[in-house]
Amino acid sequence: MQLTHSPRLSPLSLMLRLAFAGAALSSSITYAADAEPLKNDATLPTVTVSGKTEANSYAVKRTSTATKTDTALRDTPQTITVINEALIKDQAMQSMADVARYVPGIGMANGEGNRDAPIFRGSTNASGDFYIDGVRDDVEYYRDLYNAERVEALTGPNAMIFGRGGSGGIINRVSKQANWLTTRAVDLTLGSYSNRRLTADVGQAINDTVAFRVTGLVEDSEGYQRNFSLKRSGINPTLAIRPAKGASIVLGYEHFEDKRTADRGVPSYLGQPLDVPVNTFFGDASGDSRPTRLQSDAVSSVIDYDFGNGVHISNKTRYTDYDKLYQNYNAGAINLKTNLVPISAYNNHQWRKNLFNQTDVNFDINSGDIKHRILVGMELGQQDTDYLRKTGLFSNNATSINVPLASPDGALPVNYVLGGSNSDRDGSSSARIAGFYAQDQIILSPQWQFIAGLRFDSFKLDYRNNRPNGVLSLLSAPASLSSKDNLVSPRVGIIYKPVEAVSLYANYSVASFPRGGDQLSSLSSINQALKPEKFINYELGGKWEINPDLMATVALYRLNRNNVAVVNPATGIADQLVDGQRTNGIEIGISGNVTKEWSINGGYAHQDAKLLATASATALNGATVGGVPKDTFALWNRYNVTPAMGAGLGVIYRSDIFASTSNTVTLPAYTRIDAALFYTINSNFKLQLNVENLTDKKYYAFANGDNNITPGSPRAYRVSLHANF
């Protein structure tokens, strides 16, 4: 079978318009020549600078992601967890699931075995809430960390900065870029289940004006699941240029490929995950029958100019071409009388081209003792996507086949047909985005700070069904659909600092979700005229720098989900909007250095996520949101016993969770222990051993419905050699 890609116009014309628009905005702004820059923590250039720390330190003091201005973490009225490169290396992290384990308030779902699927504060359907260097990266795939300097997880809506979505938070990767520092690093990892991974990072200043950096990845691994394989590769060169004093240009390109076998886990039995060996597969276990692959190419540019006196302008452009295919088998509910399991199959191909341009202008205004840091900006974007989904037909043209529970992984000949089920589609969508925003960070006194911002987004989505006269549900589908939403996203925060090291804050923020859905493919003749879903967050919190390199945080919040479409008794269709969900919670975090030898990172979260209305027969009023635990706790420690020897110990606890809003299947609570040993051979070589699930605990990591439940990894070892020259 061959999947074909429908043709699409080149985005060159829009790219030119975006570039001219950014230049026009840059040239049309007048600045006050006598404006004084803010002092100390109030000096807010837009570059991200975390300061020099020890090589093993987890401490991060500043970020520019949450406000688009370089701001101290303690002066940002929002929960932010930063996983820096030292922590990534110490835990041998390779994926977003690895990152989320130690971030309070964020969990992961199964993602149908083909994508990252985080759950932020009980808000599901978040596969589009990923960013790289502050620019949207929203295709469904598994992201790697080979080129990440750090990962920033923001919980709570912040559409004022990021635009649509981000209903419960976002995850942003800060990439490694050329910076005039000499870098020569190679990391080799070998581990259980034939884990074989090599990364490289090479950077060099050519002269005072030009520098380059190249990061790369090659991986060829297997896994604890039956016949699982993973092949990843990536290369990301960047070039930095200083054309004049105060000016900088960074140009980048990334080619990334991820090829793996899809595994959707095990079904449930009597309200619990089916107790079978962790490598049991349901469906045709041969790897070539269930491929998942992604290929992406991205080109980016960042142009910065510092005019002095607190005036700074930045323009970012990123164009990405994604090609994503996955094909999988899906187990259904077990027949208790016959001990048979129904297996269905489908494949899905998505082609997407994203083009985004952001222009940000920062300037300071001082009015006596009151200091303002002003941000004004514009984001323009275009997302063109083609979708092709086909259903697998088994013998007798059936969309499912029953297999014995005792041997669920035999050969299953299947033919993929467009129109085999109501979920199939052959369509294309085009989204046009124009966002305008303004923000003021105000220092009223040494004790009081205030932040207020407002964003307006014009979001237009056109969807075309390429088979309006096709079969099944496509027979009566309209040839084209369209929606246009004007999204208004406010944010207000106030900070009180009784002493310099402590800040107490209150924050209010709003995010909206247009009816195109997480991947812009859910528009229908019913929902195209409905208001966007709205997420409203109320948050109280505090941050305490216990010492200069150790910060503790606490946040209490309420997140309301409004404008949820449910079935209207009068019409029998989902056109009635209700206040559909509420999450109340608390998040406690700690990160940094307790002492020079002891580094720590982790936190605790309590979440109470409930439906406030009946959305369907399996999502009743009062139900607990699936995949959201009441309590999670994670704490990682590294202690350097000697300058050459160190040890790490991590504990992860998660309480029971429901597999879905049906609340009929429960994934049991578990506690997992991880460990590590570190040895510095000399100034150039370091050796590291990581043990995941030290006690070999059998547990279930996450789910995607009642019958797609992923068992966690058994005990696994990774040995890494870090070389620096």
Buried (B, 14 or more C-beta within 10 A) or exposed (E): EEBEEEEEEEBEEBBEBBBEBBEEBBEEEEBEEEBEBBEEBBBBBBEBEBEEBBEBBBBBBBBBBBBBBBBBBBBBBBBBBBBBBBBBBBBBBBEBBBBBBBBBBBBBBBBBBBBBBBBBBBBBBBBBBBBBBBBBBBBBBBBBBBBBBBBBBBBBBBBBBBBBBBBBBBBBBBBBBBBBEEBEBBBBBBBBBEBBBBBBBBBBBEEEEBBBBBBBBBBBBBBBBBBBBBEBBBBBBBBBBBEEEEBBBBBBEBEBBBBBBBBBBBBBBEEBBBEBEBBBBBBBBBBEBBBBBBBBBBBBBBBBBBBEBBBBBBBBBBBBBBBBBBBBBBBBEBEEEEEBBBBBBBBBBBBBBBBBBBBBBBBBBBEEEEBBBBBBBBBBBBBBBBBBBBBBBBEEEEBBBBBEBEEBBEEBEBBBBBBBBEEBBBBBBBBBBBBBBBBBBBBEEEEEBBBBBBBEBEBBBBBBBBBBEBEBEBEEBEEEBEBEBEBEBBBBBBBBBEEEBBBBBBBBBBBBBBBBBBBBBBBBEEBBEBBBBBBBBBBBBBBBBBEEBBBBBBBBBBBBBBBBBBBEEEEEEBBBBBBBBBBBBBBBBBBBBBEEBBBBBBBBBBBBBBBBBBBEEBBBEEBBBBBBBBEBBBBBBBBBEEEEEBBBBBBBBBBEBBBBBBBEBBBEBBEBBBBBBBEBEEEEEBEBBBBBBBEEBBBBBBBBBBBBBBBBBBEBEBBBBBBBE
